[in-house]
Amino acid sequence: VIPHLVSEEPVVALHGARTVGKSTLLDAVGRALGSQRIDLDDPATRAAATADPALFVSGPSPVLIDEYQHVPALLDAIKAELNRDLRPGRFVLTGSTTYGSLPLTAQSLTGRLHRVDVWPLSQGEIDGSRETFLEQLLENPAGLVATAASSTTRSEYIARVVRGGLPLAVRRATDASRTRWFDDYVALVVERDVLDLARVRQRDALPRLLRQLAAQTGGVLSIANAARRAGLERSTAENYTKLLEAAFLIHRLPAWGRTLRARATATPKLHVCDSGLAARLLRLSSERLERRDAAALTELGHLLETFVVNELLKQASWQERRIGAGHFRTKDGGEVDLVLERDDGRIVGVEVKAAASTKASDAAGLRILRDAAGDGFLGGVVLYLGERSYSLDRSIWAIPLDRLWTP
């Protein structure tokens, strides 16, 4: 995908969480195109780029700049270069904070910069298999119904959820080692990237707020509740939440609706950007999630929803066409965990269940969505932890959850 974009766009910016693999990807682009990566995480390089940004953007194309957010003045220098030469493939940038979180004066490339989300590794990438679930779901949901039974166990699903997809966490051989890594990771991102974005008066409150927000993963976002439990004013918590979002620790899934007004006024859901990170923030181990008590079942349900939503958004990020995403919720309690919308307006719904069997009521939200969407409804799936695929209702199927990443 990236070489194709470089051949068409003057500036390609890869945005994603720290350690997600952006530098590795940039090095691969450099090897293919004969360019060297400029690493602004290096203090000496950063100081030199701050002193003379024009020099750092004037090299042969493509100029590859890693962690460009450390020197926002580079964007003005890039703009000046593009005013002279707007050919495709001039610059490839990476950033560990969102472009929109930079000062307005630094957002000088709007309209000239193509942004690409770089997510943690998908399950298929970890396993070395090509995932086609989303493509099939958006073209022919009925084709996902397989005759072969799933062999993935509940314990294996839980292990994947707790591991997540951040590359350095995936490589850790033991749970204890992975736990240490997640703790160090949160400290690094909060102290390095979040505090770079803004002056934070209550620095010690950021980790507390992050844990309270993680407790809402897979649920409707309530800033007020998170603020109260973290001991913050609501306005302060709102500002800090935006910073945590800008550093790719959390993301909001907007409400889906047929009008822009519906999307703007309804409450979003919140998801931690990696299920393994969410599990660590909530102090949820595999052993804890294996229990069959009510609390563990609820916790697994929320984590599993975050896991599935993130996996599908990863698959959406490498599709050629734009895919809209949101959640569906009615005033009388009907809901669908994820709605995906093609560019022609047709939609599919995805519901996630942390159980080995399904029942008719599991498809209730999908039925409401089907009736609301009419001819625009392509189909709905209930992803669950059981073995078999089968029809639940007209245009609604139960599918084993591991079909997300298995052929």
C-alpha positions as MATLAB code, in Angstrom:
seq = 'VIPHLVSEEPVVALHGARTVGKSTLLDAVGRALGSQRIDLDDPATRAAATADPALFVSGPSPVLIDEYQHVPALLDAIKAELNRDLRPGRFVLTGSTTYGSLPLTAQSLTGRLHRVDVWPLSQGEIDGSRETFLEQLLENPAGLVATAASSTTRSEYIARVVRGGLPLAVRRATDASRTRWFDDYVALVVERDVLDLARVRQRDALPRLLRQLAAQTGGVLSIANAARRAGLERSTAENYTKLLEAAFLIHRLPAWGRTLRARATATPKLHVCDSGLAARLLRLSSERLERRDAAALTELGHLLETFVVNELLKQASWQERRIGAGHFRTKDGGEVDLVLERDDGRIVGVEVKAAASTKASDAAGLRILRDAAGDGFLGGVVLYLGERSYSLDRSIWAIPLDRLWTP';
ca = [
       0.000    0.000    0.000;
       2.720    2.499    0.978;
       4.725    2.313   -2.315;
       1.480    2.900   -4.225;
       0.671    5.968   -2.111;
       4.206    7.336   -2.479;
       3.802    7.127   -6.250;
       0.665    9.303   -6.092;
       0.962   11.655   -3.090;
       3.489   14.472   -2.451;
       3.514   13.751    1.307;
       2.553   10.510    3.043;
       2.375   10.580    6.853;
       2.260    7.351    8.852;
       0.620    7.914   12.233;
       0.397    5.376   15.027;
       1.340    4.409   18.545;
       4.931    4.177   19.684;
       6.723    0.883   18.906;
       3.976   -0.064   16.445;
       6.506   -0.507   13.640;
       6.489    2.879   11.877;
      10.293    3.196   11.865;
      10.663   -0.343   10.541;
       8.192    0.481    7.790;
      10.019    3.711    6.990;
      13.332    1.829    6.762;
      11.716   -0.627    4.333;
      10.541    2.295    2.183;
      14.054    3.726    2.328;
      15.649    0.475    1.195;
      13.217    0.202   -1.697;
      13.667    3.810   -2.819;
      17.297    4.453   -1.868;
      16.763    6.969    0.949;
      17.983    7.268    4.528;
      15.649    7.789    7.501;
      16.085   10.998    9.516;
      15.406   10.053   13.152;
      14.111   12.970   15.208;
      13.983   10.797   18.335;
      17.748   11.338   18.358;
      18.415   14.531   20.400;
      21.311   15.722   18.260;
      19.379   15.259   15.014;
      16.361   16.986   16.527;
      18.443   19.977   17.611;
      19.976   20.296   14.155;
      16.572   20.072   12.459;
      15.180   22.716   14.810;
      18.073   25.044   13.981;
      17.770   24.630   10.185;
      14.551   22.873    9.099;
      14.976   23.936    5.450;
      18.236   21.992    5.211;
      16.608   18.782    6.422;
      13.817   18.851    3.836;
      15.932   19.789    0.829;
      17.460   16.392    0.065;
      16.676   14.077   -2.853;
      13.201   12.561   -2.883;
      11.798   10.912   -0.973;
      12.896   12.595    2.253;
      12.086   10.214    5.128;
      11.501   11.873    8.508;
      10.785    9.771   11.598;
       8.794   11.281   14.520;
       8.313   14.613   12.776;
       6.074   15.940   15.563;
       9.203   16.769   17.573;
      10.001   19.596   15.127;
       6.681   21.009   13.822;
       8.572   23.763   11.988;
       9.602   21.114    9.475;
       6.061   21.194    8.079;
       6.416   24.837    7.074;
       9.725   24.020    5.426;
       8.083   21.108    3.583;
       5.290   23.419    2.446;
       7.870   25.810    0.989;
       9.499   22.902   -0.859;
       6.147   21.785   -2.247;
       5.430   25.314   -3.477;
       8.455   24.842   -5.725;
       7.940   21.191   -6.612;
       4.683   19.308   -6.008;
       5.708   16.004   -7.558;
       4.486   12.791   -5.873;
       6.862   10.994   -3.557;
       8.599   14.028   -2.070;
       8.229   13.156    1.632;
       7.303   10.224    3.866;
       6.824   11.103    7.533;
       5.993    9.194   10.684;
       4.463   10.516   13.890;
       3.530    9.089   17.287;
       0.914   11.777   17.864;
      -1.968   12.747   15.620;
      -1.500   15.449   13.012;
      -4.512   17.331   14.369;
      -2.913   17.558   17.818;
      -0.136   19.818   16.545;
      -0.470   23.599   16.897;
      -2.659   25.128   14.193;
       0.333   27.060   12.888;
       2.061   23.719   12.228;
      -0.841   22.165   10.343;
       0.321   23.790    7.138;
       0.074   20.744    4.873;
      -3.662   20.165    5.065;
      -4.728   19.197    1.556;
      -1.222   18.107    0.572;
      -0.591   15.441    3.181;
      -2.149   11.975    3.004;
      -2.465   10.391    6.450;
      -2.234    6.623    7.005;
      -3.085    4.935   10.305;
      -0.529    2.341   11.395;
      -2.099   -0.027   13.911;
      -0.499   -2.689   16.114;
      -0.001   -6.048   14.431;
      -3.155   -7.853   13.400;
      -3.650  -11.500   14.317;
      -3.015  -12.507   10.717;
       0.252  -10.554   10.648;
       1.332  -12.272   13.861;
       0.415  -15.696   12.457;
       1.793  -14.995    8.976;
      -1.537  -15.352    7.162;
      -3.434  -12.990    4.858;
      -6.745  -11.810    6.297;
      -9.713  -11.420    3.962;
     -12.558  -11.347    6.495;
     -13.434   -7.672    6.061;
     -13.287   -7.840    2.277;
     -15.690  -10.794    2.288;
     -17.937   -9.192    4.900;
     -18.361   -6.078    2.755;
     -18.960   -8.003   -0.460;
     -20.788  -11.209    0.453;
     -21.357  -11.824    4.179;
     -23.094  -15.156    3.496;
     -19.823  -16.407    1.995;
     -18.224  -16.299    5.440;
     -20.300  -19.261    6.575;
     -17.859  -22.174    6.587;
     -18.447  -25.887    6.760;
     -15.255  -26.546    8.736;
     -15.552  -26.172   12.508;
     -13.333  -23.810   14.475;
     -10.801  -25.467   16.767;
      -9.762  -22.340   18.717;
     -10.381  -22.778   22.448;
     -11.595  -20.196   24.938;
      -8.134  -20.169   26.527;
      -6.505  -19.471   23.161;
      -8.856  -16.559   22.516;
      -8.063  -15.112   25.943;
      -4.327  -15.487   25.327;
      -4.626  -13.504   22.084;
      -6.656  -10.759   23.755;
      -4.199  -10.381   26.646;
      -1.188  -10.445   24.305;
      -2.509   -7.730   21.998;
      -0.605   -6.682   18.905;
       2.154   -4.242   19.897;
       5.229   -5.890   18.356;
       7.562   -5.669   21.352;
       4.869   -7.030   23.662;
       4.104   -9.890   21.276;
       7.766  -10.925   21.363;
       7.836  -11.258   25.157;
       8.024  -14.920   26.137;
       6.253  -14.744   29.510;
       3.282  -12.917   30.993;
       5.516  -11.355   33.665;
       7.891   -9.985   31.046;
       4.994   -8.621   28.995;
       3.494   -6.984   32.084;
       6.741   -5.122   32.779;
       6.874   -3.991   29.173;
       3.321   -2.605   29.228;
       4.041   -0.679   32.446;
       7.203    0.831   30.962;
       5.357    1.597   27.736;
       2.628    3.616   29.466;
       5.231    5.557   31.437;
       7.207    6.284   28.262;
       4.236    7.486   26.215;
       2.771    9.606   29.004;
       6.073   11.192   29.994;
       7.445   11.623   26.488;
       4.658   12.104   23.948;
       1.671   13.334   25.959;
       3.712   15.907   27.860;
       5.249   17.079   24.568;
       1.796   17.983   23.309;
       0.735   20.361   26.057;
       1.583   21.730   29.464;
      -0.028   19.376   31.945;
      -0.424   20.744   35.437;
      -1.439   17.469   37.079;
       1.014   15.050   35.526;
       0.403   12.348   38.116;
      -3.303   12.374   37.182;
      -2.692   11.187   33.612;
      -2.039    7.509   34.475;
      -5.021    7.528   36.862;
      -7.277    8.941   34.177;
      -5.979    6.452   31.618;
      -6.866    3.551   33.917;
     -10.369    4.953   34.476;
     -10.863    5.327   30.735;
      -9.550    1.798   30.164;
     -12.282    0.602   32.527;
     -14.760    1.926   29.938;
     -13.231    0.089   26.975;
     -15.978   -1.455   24.878;
     -18.516    0.825   26.548;
     -20.123    4.214   26.010;
     -17.674    6.984   26.927;
     -18.426    8.947   30.101;
     -15.846   11.653   30.743;
     -17.746   12.692   33.865;
     -17.410    9.263   35.498;
     -13.732    8.955   34.593;
     -13.061   12.480   35.906;
     -14.776   11.819   39.225;
     -12.914    8.567   39.841;
      -9.573   10.099   38.823;
     -10.137   13.137   41.058;
     -10.224   15.677   38.217;
     -12.482   18.463   37.064;
     -14.525   17.397   34.059;
     -13.021   20.074   31.777;
      -9.513   19.004   32.763;
     -10.369   15.341   32.189;
     -11.769   16.178   28.742;
      -8.540   17.951   27.782;
      -6.382   15.138   29.130;
      -8.528   12.533   27.352;
      -7.843   14.302   24.055;
      -4.117   14.142   24.801;
      -4.271   10.409   25.532;
      -6.198    9.966   22.295;
      -3.651   12.031   20.380;
      -0.899    9.705   21.640;
      -2.788    6.635   20.305;
      -3.523    5.136   23.710;
      -7.306    5.271   23.277;
      -9.732    6.011   20.462;
     -13.388    6.925   20.173;
     -15.790    4.970   17.984;
     -18.504    7.405   16.891;
     -22.183    6.575   16.825;
     -23.407    5.503   13.404;
     -26.413    7.227   11.897;
     -27.910    8.095    8.552;
     -27.141   11.799    8.948;
     -24.105   13.785   10.020;
     -26.220   15.283   12.787;
     -26.917   11.833   14.197;
     -23.228   11.035   14.225;
     -22.297   14.307   15.869;
     -24.838   14.315   18.694;
     -24.812   10.667   19.797;
     -22.307    9.453   22.390;
     -19.218    7.596   21.147;
     -17.870    4.368   22.540;
     -14.333    4.202   23.868;
     -11.708    1.581   23.059;
      -8.117    1.238   24.188;
      -5.988    1.018   21.039;
      -4.575   -2.389   21.991;
      -6.413   -5.123   23.900;
      -3.207   -6.287   25.615;
      -2.586   -2.772   26.901;
      -6.213   -2.569   28.070;
      -5.884   -5.844   29.962;
      -2.737   -4.615   31.716;
      -4.255   -1.226   32.615;
      -7.177   -3.116   34.183;
      -4.851   -5.631   35.876;
      -6.612   -8.487   34.081;
      -4.475  -11.579   33.593;
      -5.310  -14.667   31.561;
      -5.963  -16.521   34.809;
      -8.445  -13.886   35.944;
     -10.303  -13.911   32.630;
     -10.478  -17.707   32.629;
     -12.784  -17.648   35.642;
     -16.487  -18.188   35.066;
     -17.793  -15.714   37.672;
     -19.992  -12.793   36.622;
     -17.288  -10.129   36.981;
     -14.754  -12.036   34.855;
     -17.349  -12.755   32.172;
     -18.259   -9.057   31.958;
     -14.601   -8.003   31.819;
     -13.876  -10.526   29.077;
     -16.888   -9.313   27.104;
     -15.633   -5.717   27.050;
     -12.049   -6.702   26.252;
     -13.176   -9.072   23.507;
     -15.262   -6.320   21.916;
     -12.252   -3.994   21.918;
     -10.118   -6.794   20.448;
     -12.574   -7.411   17.579;
     -13.228   -3.737   16.833;
      -9.493   -3.057   16.656;
      -8.853   -6.095   14.440;
     -11.500   -4.952   11.963;
     -10.234   -1.365   11.978;
      -6.762   -2.730   11.218;
      -8.147   -4.606    8.223;
     -10.048   -1.480    7.160;
      -6.853    0.595    7.256;
      -5.266   -1.311    4.368;
      -8.339   -1.360    2.119;
      -8.212    0.687   -1.076;
     -11.672    2.151   -0.498;
     -12.693    4.265    2.467;
     -14.735    2.409    5.075;
     -16.749    4.256    7.679;
     -17.009    2.794   11.186;
     -19.276    3.442   14.145;
     -21.489    1.797   16.733;
     -25.296    1.657   16.687;
     -27.398    2.381   19.745;
     -31.084    3.219   20.138;
     -32.803    4.984   23.020;
     -34.632    1.796   23.981;
     -31.451   -0.247   24.352;
     -30.909   -1.808   20.928;
     -27.234   -1.822   20.012;
     -24.663   -3.207   17.597;
     -20.987   -3.182   18.554;
     -19.657   -2.149   15.141;
     -21.252   -0.841   11.947;
     -19.073   -0.681    8.828;
     -20.202    1.456    5.912;
     -19.011    1.202    2.321;
     -18.575    4.334    0.245;
     -21.865    3.573   -1.527;
     -23.700    3.766    1.809;
     -24.401    0.046    2.225;
     -23.588   -1.338    5.671;
     -22.785   -4.443    7.664;
     -23.168   -4.954   11.407;
     -20.895   -6.873   13.773;
     -21.907   -8.048   17.251;
     -19.393   -9.708   19.612;
     -20.325  -12.346   22.185;
     -17.907  -13.891   24.697;
     -19.789  -17.192   24.779;
     -19.513  -20.588   23.099;
     -23.147  -20.540   21.953;
     -25.620  -17.991   20.619;
     -29.319  -17.419   21.042;
     -31.952  -15.464   19.123;
     -31.661  -12.431   21.403;
     -27.978  -12.048   20.476;
     -29.104  -10.793   17.063;
     -31.714   -8.336   18.420;
     -29.620   -5.245   17.731;
     -28.734   -6.473   14.258;
     -32.438   -6.940   13.471;
     -33.152   -3.349   14.511;
     -30.236   -2.148   12.385;
     -31.443   -4.249    9.429;
     -34.910   -2.728    9.641;
     -33.511    0.805    9.995;
     -31.137    0.436    7.032;
     -33.611   -1.290    4.679;
     -32.054   -2.141    1.323;
     -28.760   -0.662    2.513;
     -28.213   -3.587    4.908;
     -25.779   -6.102    3.419;
     -25.799   -8.413    6.407;
     -24.858   -8.887   10.024;
     -22.631  -11.305   11.906;
     -22.471  -12.382   15.531;
     -18.860  -13.310   16.264;
     -18.723  -15.798   19.129;
     -16.408  -18.350   20.753;
     -18.158  -21.464   19.432;
     -17.218  -23.919   16.698;
     -19.817  -23.641   13.916;
     -21.157  -21.087   11.439;
     -24.912  -20.966   10.919;
     -27.834  -18.678   10.095;
     -29.490  -16.834   12.993;
     -32.059  -14.891   10.966;
     -32.537  -13.398    7.519;
     -29.162  -11.889    6.498;
     -27.701  -12.519    9.983;
     -25.197  -15.283   10.758;
     -23.280  -16.640   13.735;
     -19.567  -16.967   12.876;
     -16.679  -18.309   15.014;
     -14.553  -15.348   16.040;
     -11.308  -16.792   14.693;
     -12.636  -16.368   11.144;
     -11.300  -12.827   11.539;
      -7.822  -14.096   10.770;
      -8.165  -17.662    9.450;
      -9.002  -18.548    5.828;
];
